[in-house]
Amino acid sequence: MNDENEAGVQMTRSEIQNYIEEIIKSFLPNSEECPSKLAEAMNYAMTAGGKRIRPMLMFLAFDAFLEGLDEEERNSKRKLVEPFMAALEMIHTHSLIHDDLPALDNDNVRRGRPTVHVQFDESTAILAGDALLNYAYEIVLGSFSNILSEYRRSSFRDILNDKGFSKLEQTELSGAFDEILYFLTSEDIYIENEEYLLLAGNEINFRQRFQSALDILAQKTGINGMLGGQGLDVQLSGEAMSDADRDYIYKNKTSRLIEAPIMIGACLAGADKETVSQLEKAGESIGLAFQVQDDILDVIGDEKKLGKEIHQDERNEKNTYVASYGMEKSKLFVREESEKAVSIISEYLPESESRDIMISLVNELINREY
């Protein structure tokens, strides 16, 4: 897959967007197999377009830490983040399918197309959402052994490179990696005990990073994250909502799903805990800005550009930031939170083209019309 995306060490935003679409498609279930209707509904929802903000943020956070690596090394390391990118988009799409159901927001249009329960039926839509949520973890966990094998070879190649072996020799020896890893000496290569321990230590570090990323994925999308925010949102629909309740919903329903990709990308790339913690704060600010901008667009947006009906919040009697503070204060809030996020990203992500693209993406949230 990556062979088709070797556009250079640094991809443009357009190339990254195409790369993300290819990654997502590569992980979708086969709709020709049983149960075909369920898989078809899952794929219908996953290929409906959208901004792909979450996998984009994850990729950019990850790739920022790869600055200085050559094309081959980057493509190899990106295999680690790819299943997480697809998984988070599946979890996000599952939430949209369920949000659109008659029991929740009762929406008939999503991204300019009939919603899943309209295109298929309500039962299929419920199961398609459930299946995407579960399938997300299937692909992440299922990819672990292949990624670990690739990571071992990558670490081995690093040692070969340090010893002065040519690229061709590195490729040849890496191909026989499984056979020679546990031999500390051979006629062609000598792996010192310290280097062998380095390989083992790198693997432990890799496993810890993978586990931490999986924990973030689960926690940010579960009952103490996205689903918890959705739950309170539904519980209080049509009722008077306190500022604390509204903030809880905004932070959990929206921000947690923005925090997750930035944290996961940095975590998988090997960022330290302080960096990941600060990027979590940036993600919260982006999420809050994104949600309030959604509130604004629900009042003054263009249905054709949005690909969905407007005035949904008023129709569902939701107490939004716009309803509480008015349009001007809401616009100011979006700007301030976006600027806060940009400040953190500028400080904690390594200087790189990926960081610049992420900052540009965040700034677009201020003026977006859909």
Contacts in CASP RR format, 6 or more apart in sequence:
PFRMAT RR
TARGET T0000
AUTHOR 0000-0000-0000
METHOD contacts of the structure
MODEL  1
MNDENEAGVQMTRSEIQNYIEEIIKSFLPNSEECPSKLAEAMNYAMTAGG
KRIRPMLMFLAFDAFLEGLDEEERNSKRKLVEPFMAALEMIHTHSLIHDD
LPALDNDNVRRGRPTVHVQFDESTAILAGDALLNYAYEIVLGSFSNILSE
YRRSSFRDILNDKGFSKLEQTELSGAFDEILYFLTSEDIYIENEEYLLLA
GNEINFRQRFQSALDILAQKTGINGMLGGQGLDVQLSGEAMSDADRDYIY
KNKTSRLIEAPIMIGACLAGADKETVSQLEKAGESIGLAFQVQDDILDVI
GDEKKLGKEIHQDERNEKNTYVASYGMEKSKLFVREESEKAVSIISEYLP
ESESRDIMISLVNELINREY
1 22 0 8 1.000
1 23 0 8 1.000
1 26 0 8 1.000
1 82 0 8 1.000
2 75 0 8 1.000
2 78 0 8 1.000
2 79 0 8 1.000
3 75 0 8 1.000
4 22 0 8 1.000
5 11 0 8 1.000
5 15 0 8 1.000
5 18 0 8 1.000
5 19 0 8 1.000
5 22 0 8 1.000
5 75 0 8 1.000
6 71 0 8 1.000
6 75 0 8 1.000
7 15 0 8 1.000
8 71 0 8 1.000
9 68 0 8 1.000
9 69 0 8 1.000
9 70 0 8 1.000
9 71 0 8 1.000
9 74 0 8 1.000
10 352 0 8 1.000
10 353 0 8 1.000
10 354 0 8 1.000
11 19 0 8 1.000
13 357 0 8 1.000
13 360 0 8 1.000
13 361 0 8 1.000
16 56 0 8 1.000
16 59 0 8 1.000
16 60 0 8 1.000
16 357 0 8 1.000
17 52 0 8 1.000
17 56 0 8 1.000
19 59 0 8 1.000
20 52 0 8 1.000
20 55 0 8 1.000
20 56 0 8 1.000
20 59 0 8 1.000
20 85 0 8 1.000
21 52 0 8 1.000
23 55 0 8 1.000
23 82 0 8 1.000
23 85 0 8 1.000
23 86 0 8 1.000
24 46 0 8 1.000
24 47 0 8 1.000
24 52 0 8 1.000
24 55 0 8 1.000
24 85 0 8 1.000
24 86 0 8 1.000
24 89 0 8 1.000
25 47 0 8 1.000
26 86 0 8 1.000
27 83 0 8 1.000
27 86 0 8 1.000
27 87 0 8 1.000
27 90 0 8 1.000
27 139 0 8 1.000
28 39 0 8 1.000
28 42 0 8 1.000
28 43 0 8 1.000
28 46 0 8 1.000
28 47 0 8 1.000
29 39 0 8 1.000
29 42 0 8 1.000
29 43 0 8 1.000
29 135 0 8 1.000
30 39 0 8 1.000
31 39 0 8 1.000
31 40 0 8 1.000
31 43 0 8 1.000
33 39 0 8 1.000
37 120 0 8 1.000
37 124 0 8 1.000
38 124 0 8 1.000
38 127 0 8 1.000
38 128 0 8 1.000
38 131 0 8 1.000
40 120 0 8 1.000
41 116 0 8 1.000
41 119 0 8 1.000
41 120 0 8 1.000
41 124 0 8 1.000
41 125 0 8 1.000
41 127 0 8 1.000
41 128 0 8 1.000
42 128 0 8 1.000
42 129 0 8 1.000
42 131 0 8 1.000
42 132 0 8 1.000
42 135 0 8 1.000
44 116 0 8 1.000
44 119 0 8 1.000
44 120 0 8 1.000
44 128 0 8 1.000
45 93 0 8 1.000
45 96 0 8 1.000
45 97 0 8 1.000
45 116 0 8 1.000
45 128 0 8 1.000
45 129 0 8 1.000
45 132 0 8 1.000
46 89 0 8 1.000
46 90 0 8 1.000
46 93 0 8 1.000
46 132 0 8 1.000
48 110 0 8 1.000
48 111 0 8 1.000
48 112 0 8 1.000
48 113 0 8 1.000
49 111 0 8 1.000
50 111 0 8 1.000
52 89 0 8 1.000
53 258 0 8 1.000
53 290 0 8 1.000
53 361 0 8 1.000
54 85 0 8 1.000
54 88 0 8 1.000
54 89 0 8 1.000
54 92 0 8 1.000
54 257 0 8 1.000
54 258 0 8 1.000
54 260 0 8 1.000
54 261 0 8 1.000
55 85 0 8 1.000
55 86 0 8 1.000
55 88 0 8 1.000
55 89 0 8 1.000
55 261 0 8 1.000
56 361 0 8 1.000
57 258 0 8 1.000
57 261 0 8 1.000
57 262 0 8 1.000
57 286 0 8 1.000
57 358 0 8 1.000
57 361 0 8 1.000
58 81 0 8 1.000
58 84 0 8 1.000
58 85 0 8 1.000
58 88 0 8 1.000
58 260 0 8 1.000
58 261 0 8 1.000
58 262 0 8 1.000
58 264 0 8 1.000
58 265 0 8 1.000
59 78 0 8 1.000
59 81 0 8 1.000
59 85 0 8 1.000
59 265 0 8 1.000
59 354 0 8 1.000
60 354 0 8 1.000
60 355 0 8 1.000
60 357 0 8 1.000
60 358 0 8 1.000
60 361 0 8 1.000
61 261 0 8 1.000
61 262 0 8 1.000
61 263 0 8 1.000
61 264 0 8 1.000
61 265 0 8 1.000
61 266 0 8 1.000
61 269 0 8 1.000
61 279 0 8 1.000
61 349 0 8 1.000
61 354 0 8 1.000
61 358 0 8 1.000
62 78 0 8 1.000
62 80 0 8 1.000
62 81 0 8 1.000
62 265 0 8 1.000
62 266 0 8 1.000
62 268 0 8 1.000
62 269 0 8 1.000
63 74 0 8 1.000
63 78 0 8 1.000
63 269 0 8 1.000
63 352 0 8 1.000
63 354 0 8 1.000
64 269 0 8 1.000
64 349 0 8 1.000
64 350 0 8 1.000
64 352 0 8 1.000
64 354 0 8 1.000
64 355 0 8 1.000
64 358 0 8 1.000
65 266 0 8 1.000
65 269 0 8 1.000
65 270 0 8 1.000
65 271 0 8 1.000
65 349 0 8 1.000
65 350 0 8 1.000
66 73 0 8 1.000
66 74 0 8 1.000
66 77 0 8 1.000
66 269 0 8 1.000
67 350 0 8 1.000
67 351 0 8 1.000
67 352 0 8 1.000
67 354 0 8 1.000
69 77 0 8 1.000
73 154 0 8 1.000
76 150 0 8 1.000
76 154 0 8 1.000
77 154 0 8 1.000
77 269 0 8 1.000
79 146 0 8 1.000
79 147 0 8 1.000
79 150 0 8 1.000
80 147 0 8 1.000
80 150 0 8 1.000
80 151 0 8 1.000
80 210 0 8 1.000
80 268 0 8 1.000
81 264 0 8 1.000
81 265 0 8 1.000
81 268 0 8 1.000
81 269 0 8 1.000
82 143 0 8 1.000
83 139 0 8 1.000
83 140 0 8 1.000
83 142 0 8 1.000
83 143 0 8 1.000
83 147 0 8 1.000
84 140 0 8 1.000
84 213 0 8 1.000
84 217 0 8 1.000
84 264 0 8 1.000
84 265 0 8 1.000
84 268 0 8 1.000
85 261 0 8 1.000
86 136 0 8 1.000
86 139 0 8 1.000
87 136 0 8 1.000
87 137 0 8 1.000
87 139 0 8 1.000
87 140 0 8 1.000
87 217 0 8 1.000
88 136 0 8 1.000
88 217 0 8 1.000
88 221 0 8 1.000
88 257 0 8 1.000
88 260 0 8 1.000
88 261 0 8 1.000
88 264 0 8 1.000
90 132 0 8 1.000
90 133 0 8 1.000
90 135 0 8 1.000
90 136 0 8 1.000
90 139 0 8 1.000
91 132 0 8 1.000
91 133 0 8 1.000
91 136 0 8 1.000
91 217 0 8 1.000
91 221 0 8 1.000
91 226 0 8 1.000
91 257 0 8 1.000
92 257 0 8 1.000
93 129 0 8 1.000
93 132 0 8 1.000
94 128 0 8 1.000
94 129 0 8 1.000
94 130 0 8 1.000
94 132 0 8 1.000
94 133 0 8 1.000
94 136 0 8 1.000
95 226 0 8 1.000
95 227 0 8 1.000
95 230 0 8 1.000
95 257 0 8 1.000
96 110 0 8 1.000
97 115 0 8 1.000
97 116 0 8 1.000
97 117 0 8 1.000
97 125 0 8 1.000
97 128 0 8 1.000
97 129 0 8 1.000
97 132 0 8 1.000
98 104 0 8 1.000
98 125 0 8 1.000
98 126 0 8 1.000
98 129 0 8 1.000
98 230 0 8 1.000
99 105 0 8 1.000
99 107 0 8 1.000
99 230 0 8 1.000
100 106 0 8 1.000
100 107 0 8 1.000
100 108 0 8 1.000
100 110 0 8 1.000
100 115 0 8 1.000
100 116 0 8 1.000
100 117 0 8 1.000
100 125 0 8 1.000
101 117 0 8 1.000
101 122 0 8 1.000
101 125 0 8 1.000
101 126 0 8 1.000
102 117 0 8 1.000
102 122 0 8 1.000
104 234 0 8 1.000
105 312 0 8 1.000
105 316 0 8 1.000
107 115 0 8 1.000
107 308 0 8 1.000
107 309 0 8 1.000
107 312 0 8 1.000
108 114 0 8 1.000
108 115 0 8 1.000
108 118 0 8 1.000
108 309 0 8 1.000
109 115 0 8 1.000
109 307 0 8 1.000
109 308 0 8 1.000
109 309 0 8 1.000
110 116 0 8 1.000
110 307 0 8 1.000
110 308 0 8 1.000
111 307 0 8 1.000
111 308 0 8 1.000
112 307 0 8 1.000
112 308 0 8 1.000
113 119 0 8 1.000
115 125 0 8 1.000
116 124 0 8 1.000
116 125 0 8 1.000
116 128 0 8 1.000
116 129 0 8 1.000
117 124 0 8 1.000
117 125 0 8 1.000
117 126 0 8 1.000
120 128 0 8 1.000
136 217 0 8 1.000
137 217 0 8 1.000
137 218 0 8 1.000
140 214 0 8 1.000
140 217 0 8 1.000
141 214 0 8 1.000
144 210 0 8 1.000
147 210 0 8 1.000
148 203 0 8 1.000
148 206 0 8 1.000
148 207 0 8 1.000
148 210 0 8 1.000
151 202 0 8 1.000
151 203 0 8 1.000
151 206 0 8 1.000
152 177 0 8 1.000
152 181 0 8 1.000
152 199 0 8 1.000
152 203 0 8 1.000
153 174 0 8 1.000
153 175 0 8 1.000
153 177 0 8 1.000
155 198 0 8 1.000
155 199 0 8 1.000
155 202 0 8 1.000
155 203 0 8 1.000
156 173 0 8 1.000
156 174 0 8 1.000
156 177 0 8 1.000
156 181 0 8 1.000
156 199 0 8 1.000
157 170 0 8 1.000
157 174 0 8 1.000
159 191 0 8 1.000
159 195 0 8 1.000
159 198 0 8 1.000
159 199 0 8 1.000
160 169 0 8 1.000
160 170 0 8 1.000
160 173 0 8 1.000
160 174 0 8 1.000
160 189 0 8 1.000
161 170 0 8 1.000
163 189 0 8 1.000
165 173 0 8 1.000
165 189 0 8 1.000
173 180 0 8 1.000
173 188 0 8 1.000
173 189 0 8 1.000
180 186 0 8 1.000
180 189 0 8 1.000
181 199 0 8 1.000
183 191 0 8 1.000
184 190 0 8 1.000
184 191 0 8 1.000
184 192 0 8 1.000
184 193 0 8 1.000
184 196 0 8 1.000
185 191 0 8 1.000
191 199 0 8 1.000
205 270 0 8 1.000
209 267 0 8 1.000
209 268 0 8 1.000
209 270 0 8 1.000
210 268 0 8 1.000
212 267 0 8 1.000
213 264 0 8 1.000
213 265 0 8 1.000
213 267 0 8 1.000
213 268 0 8 1.000
216 260 0 8 1.000
216 263 0 8 1.000
216 264 0 8 1.000
216 267 0 8 1.000
217 260 0 8 1.000
217 264 0 8 1.000
219 225 0 8 1.000
220 226 0 8 1.000
220 256 0 8 1.000
220 257 0 8 1.000
220 259 0 8 1.000
220 260 0 8 1.000
220 263 0 8 1.000
221 227 0 8 1.000
221 256 0 8 1.000
221 257 0 8 1.000
221 260 0 8 1.000
222 228 0 8 1.000
224 252 0 8 1.000
225 252 0 8 1.000
225 253 0 8 1.000
225 256 0 8 1.000
226 252 0 8 1.000
226 253 0 8 1.000
226 256 0 8 1.000
226 257 0 8 1.000
228 252 0 8 1.000
228 253 0 8 1.000
229 248 0 8 1.000
229 249 0 8 1.000
229 252 0 8 1.000
229 253 0 8 1.000
230 253 0 8 1.000
232 245 0 8 1.000
232 248 0 8 1.000
232 249 0 8 1.000
232 252 0 8 1.000
233 249 0 8 1.000
233 253 0 8 1.000
233 318 0 8 1.000
236 245 0 8 1.000
236 249 0 8 1.000
236 319 0 8 1.000
237 316 0 8 1.000
237 317 0 8 1.000
237 318 0 8 1.000
238 316 0 8 1.000
238 317 0 8 1.000
238 318 0 8 1.000
240 319 0 8 1.000
241 318 0 8 1.000
241 319 0 8 1.000
243 324 0 8 1.000
246 319 0 8 1.000
246 320 0 8 1.000
246 321 0 8 1.000
246 324 0 8 1.000
250 287 0 8 1.000
250 288 0 8 1.000
250 291 0 8 1.000
250 292 0 8 1.000
250 321 0 8 1.000
251 284 0 8 1.000
251 288 0 8 1.000
253 291 0 8 1.000
254 287 0 8 1.000
254 288 0 8 1.000
254 290 0 8 1.000
254 291 0 8 1.000
254 294 0 8 1.000
255 283 0 8 1.000
255 284 0 8 1.000
255 285 0 8 1.000
255 286 0 8 1.000
255 287 0 8 1.000
255 288 0 8 1.000
255 291 0 8 1.000
257 287 0 8 1.000
258 283 0 8 1.000
258 284 0 8 1.000
258 286 0 8 1.000
258 287 0 8 1.000
258 290 0 8 1.000
259 279 0 8 1.000
259 280 0 8 1.000
259 283 0 8 1.000
259 284 0 8 1.000
259 287 0 8 1.000
262 279 0 8 1.000
262 280 0 8 1.000
262 282 0 8 1.000
262 283 0 8 1.000
262 286 0 8 1.000
263 276 0 8 1.000
263 279 0 8 1.000
263 280 0 8 1.000
266 275 0 8 1.000
266 276 0 8 1.000
266 279 0 8 1.000
266 349 0 8 1.000
267 276 0 8 1.000
271 279 0 8 1.000
275 348 0 8 1.000
278 344 0 8 1.000
278 347 0 8 1.000
278 348 0 8 1.000
279 344 0 8 1.000
279 345 0 8 1.000
279 348 0 8 1.000
279 349 0 8 1.000
281 344 0 8 1.000
282 340 0 8 1.000
282 341 0 8 1.000
282 344 0 8 1.000
282 345 0 8 1.000
282 348 0 8 1.000
283 341 0 8 1.000
285 337 0 8 1.000
285 338 0 8 1.000
285 340 0 8 1.000
285 341 0 8 1.000
285 344 0 8 1.000
286 337 0 8 1.000
286 338 0 8 1.000
286 341 0 8 1.000
286 362 0 8 1.000
286 365 0 8 1.000
287 337 0 8 1.000
288 333 0 8 1.000
288 337 0 8 1.000
289 333 0 8 1.000
289 334 0 8 1.000
289 335 0 8 1.000
289 337 0 8 1.000
289 338 0 8 1.000
289 341 0 8 1.000
289 362 0 8 1.000
289 365 0 8 1.000
289 366 0 8 1.000
290 365 0 8 1.000
291 321 0 8 1.000
292 320 0 8 1.000
292 321 0 8 1.000
292 322 0 8 1.000
292 330 0 8 1.000
292 333 0 8 1.000
292 334 0 8 1.000
292 337 0 8 1.000
293 334 0 8 1.000
293 365 0 8 1.000
293 366 0 8 1.000
293 368 0 8 1.000
295 313 0 8 1.000
295 320 0 8 1.000
295 321 0 8 1.000
295 322 0 8 1.000
295 323 0 8 1.000
295 330 0 8 1.000
296 322 0 8 1.000
296 327 0 8 1.000
296 330 0 8 1.000
296 331 0 8 1.000
296 334 0 8 1.000
297 306 0 8 1.000
297 310 0 8 1.000
297 368 0 8 1.000
297 369 0 8 1.000
297 370 0 8 1.000
298 310 0 8 1.000
298 311 0 8 1.000
298 312 0 8 1.000
298 313 0 8 1.000
298 314 0 8 1.000
298 320 0 8 1.000
298 322 0 8 1.000
299 310 0 8 1.000
299 311 0 8 1.000
299 313 0 8 1.000
299 314 0 8 1.000
299 322 0 8 1.000
299 327 0 8 1.000
300 327 0 8 1.000
301 310 0 8 1.000
301 369 0 8 1.000
301 370 0 8 1.000
302 369 0 8 1.000
302 370 0 8 1.000
303 309 0 8 1.000
303 310 0 8 1.000
305 369 0 8 1.000
305 370 0 8 1.000
306 370 0 8 1.000
307 370 0 8 1.000
313 320 0 8 1.000
313 322 0 8 1.000
313 323 0 8 1.000
321 330 0 8 1.000
321 333 0 8 1.000
322 330 0 8 1.000
325 333 0 8 1.000
334 365 0 8 1.000
334 366 0 8 1.000
335 366 0 8 1.000
338 362 0 8 1.000
338 363 0 8 1.000
338 365 0 8 1.000
338 366 0 8 1.000
341 362 0 8 1.000
342 359 0 8 1.000
342 362 0 8 1.000
342 363 0 8 1.000
345 355 0 8 1.000
345 358 0 8 1.000
345 359 0 8 1.000
345 362 0 8 1.000
346 355 0 8 1.000
346 359 0 8 1.000
349 355 0 8 1.000
349 358 0 8 1.000
END
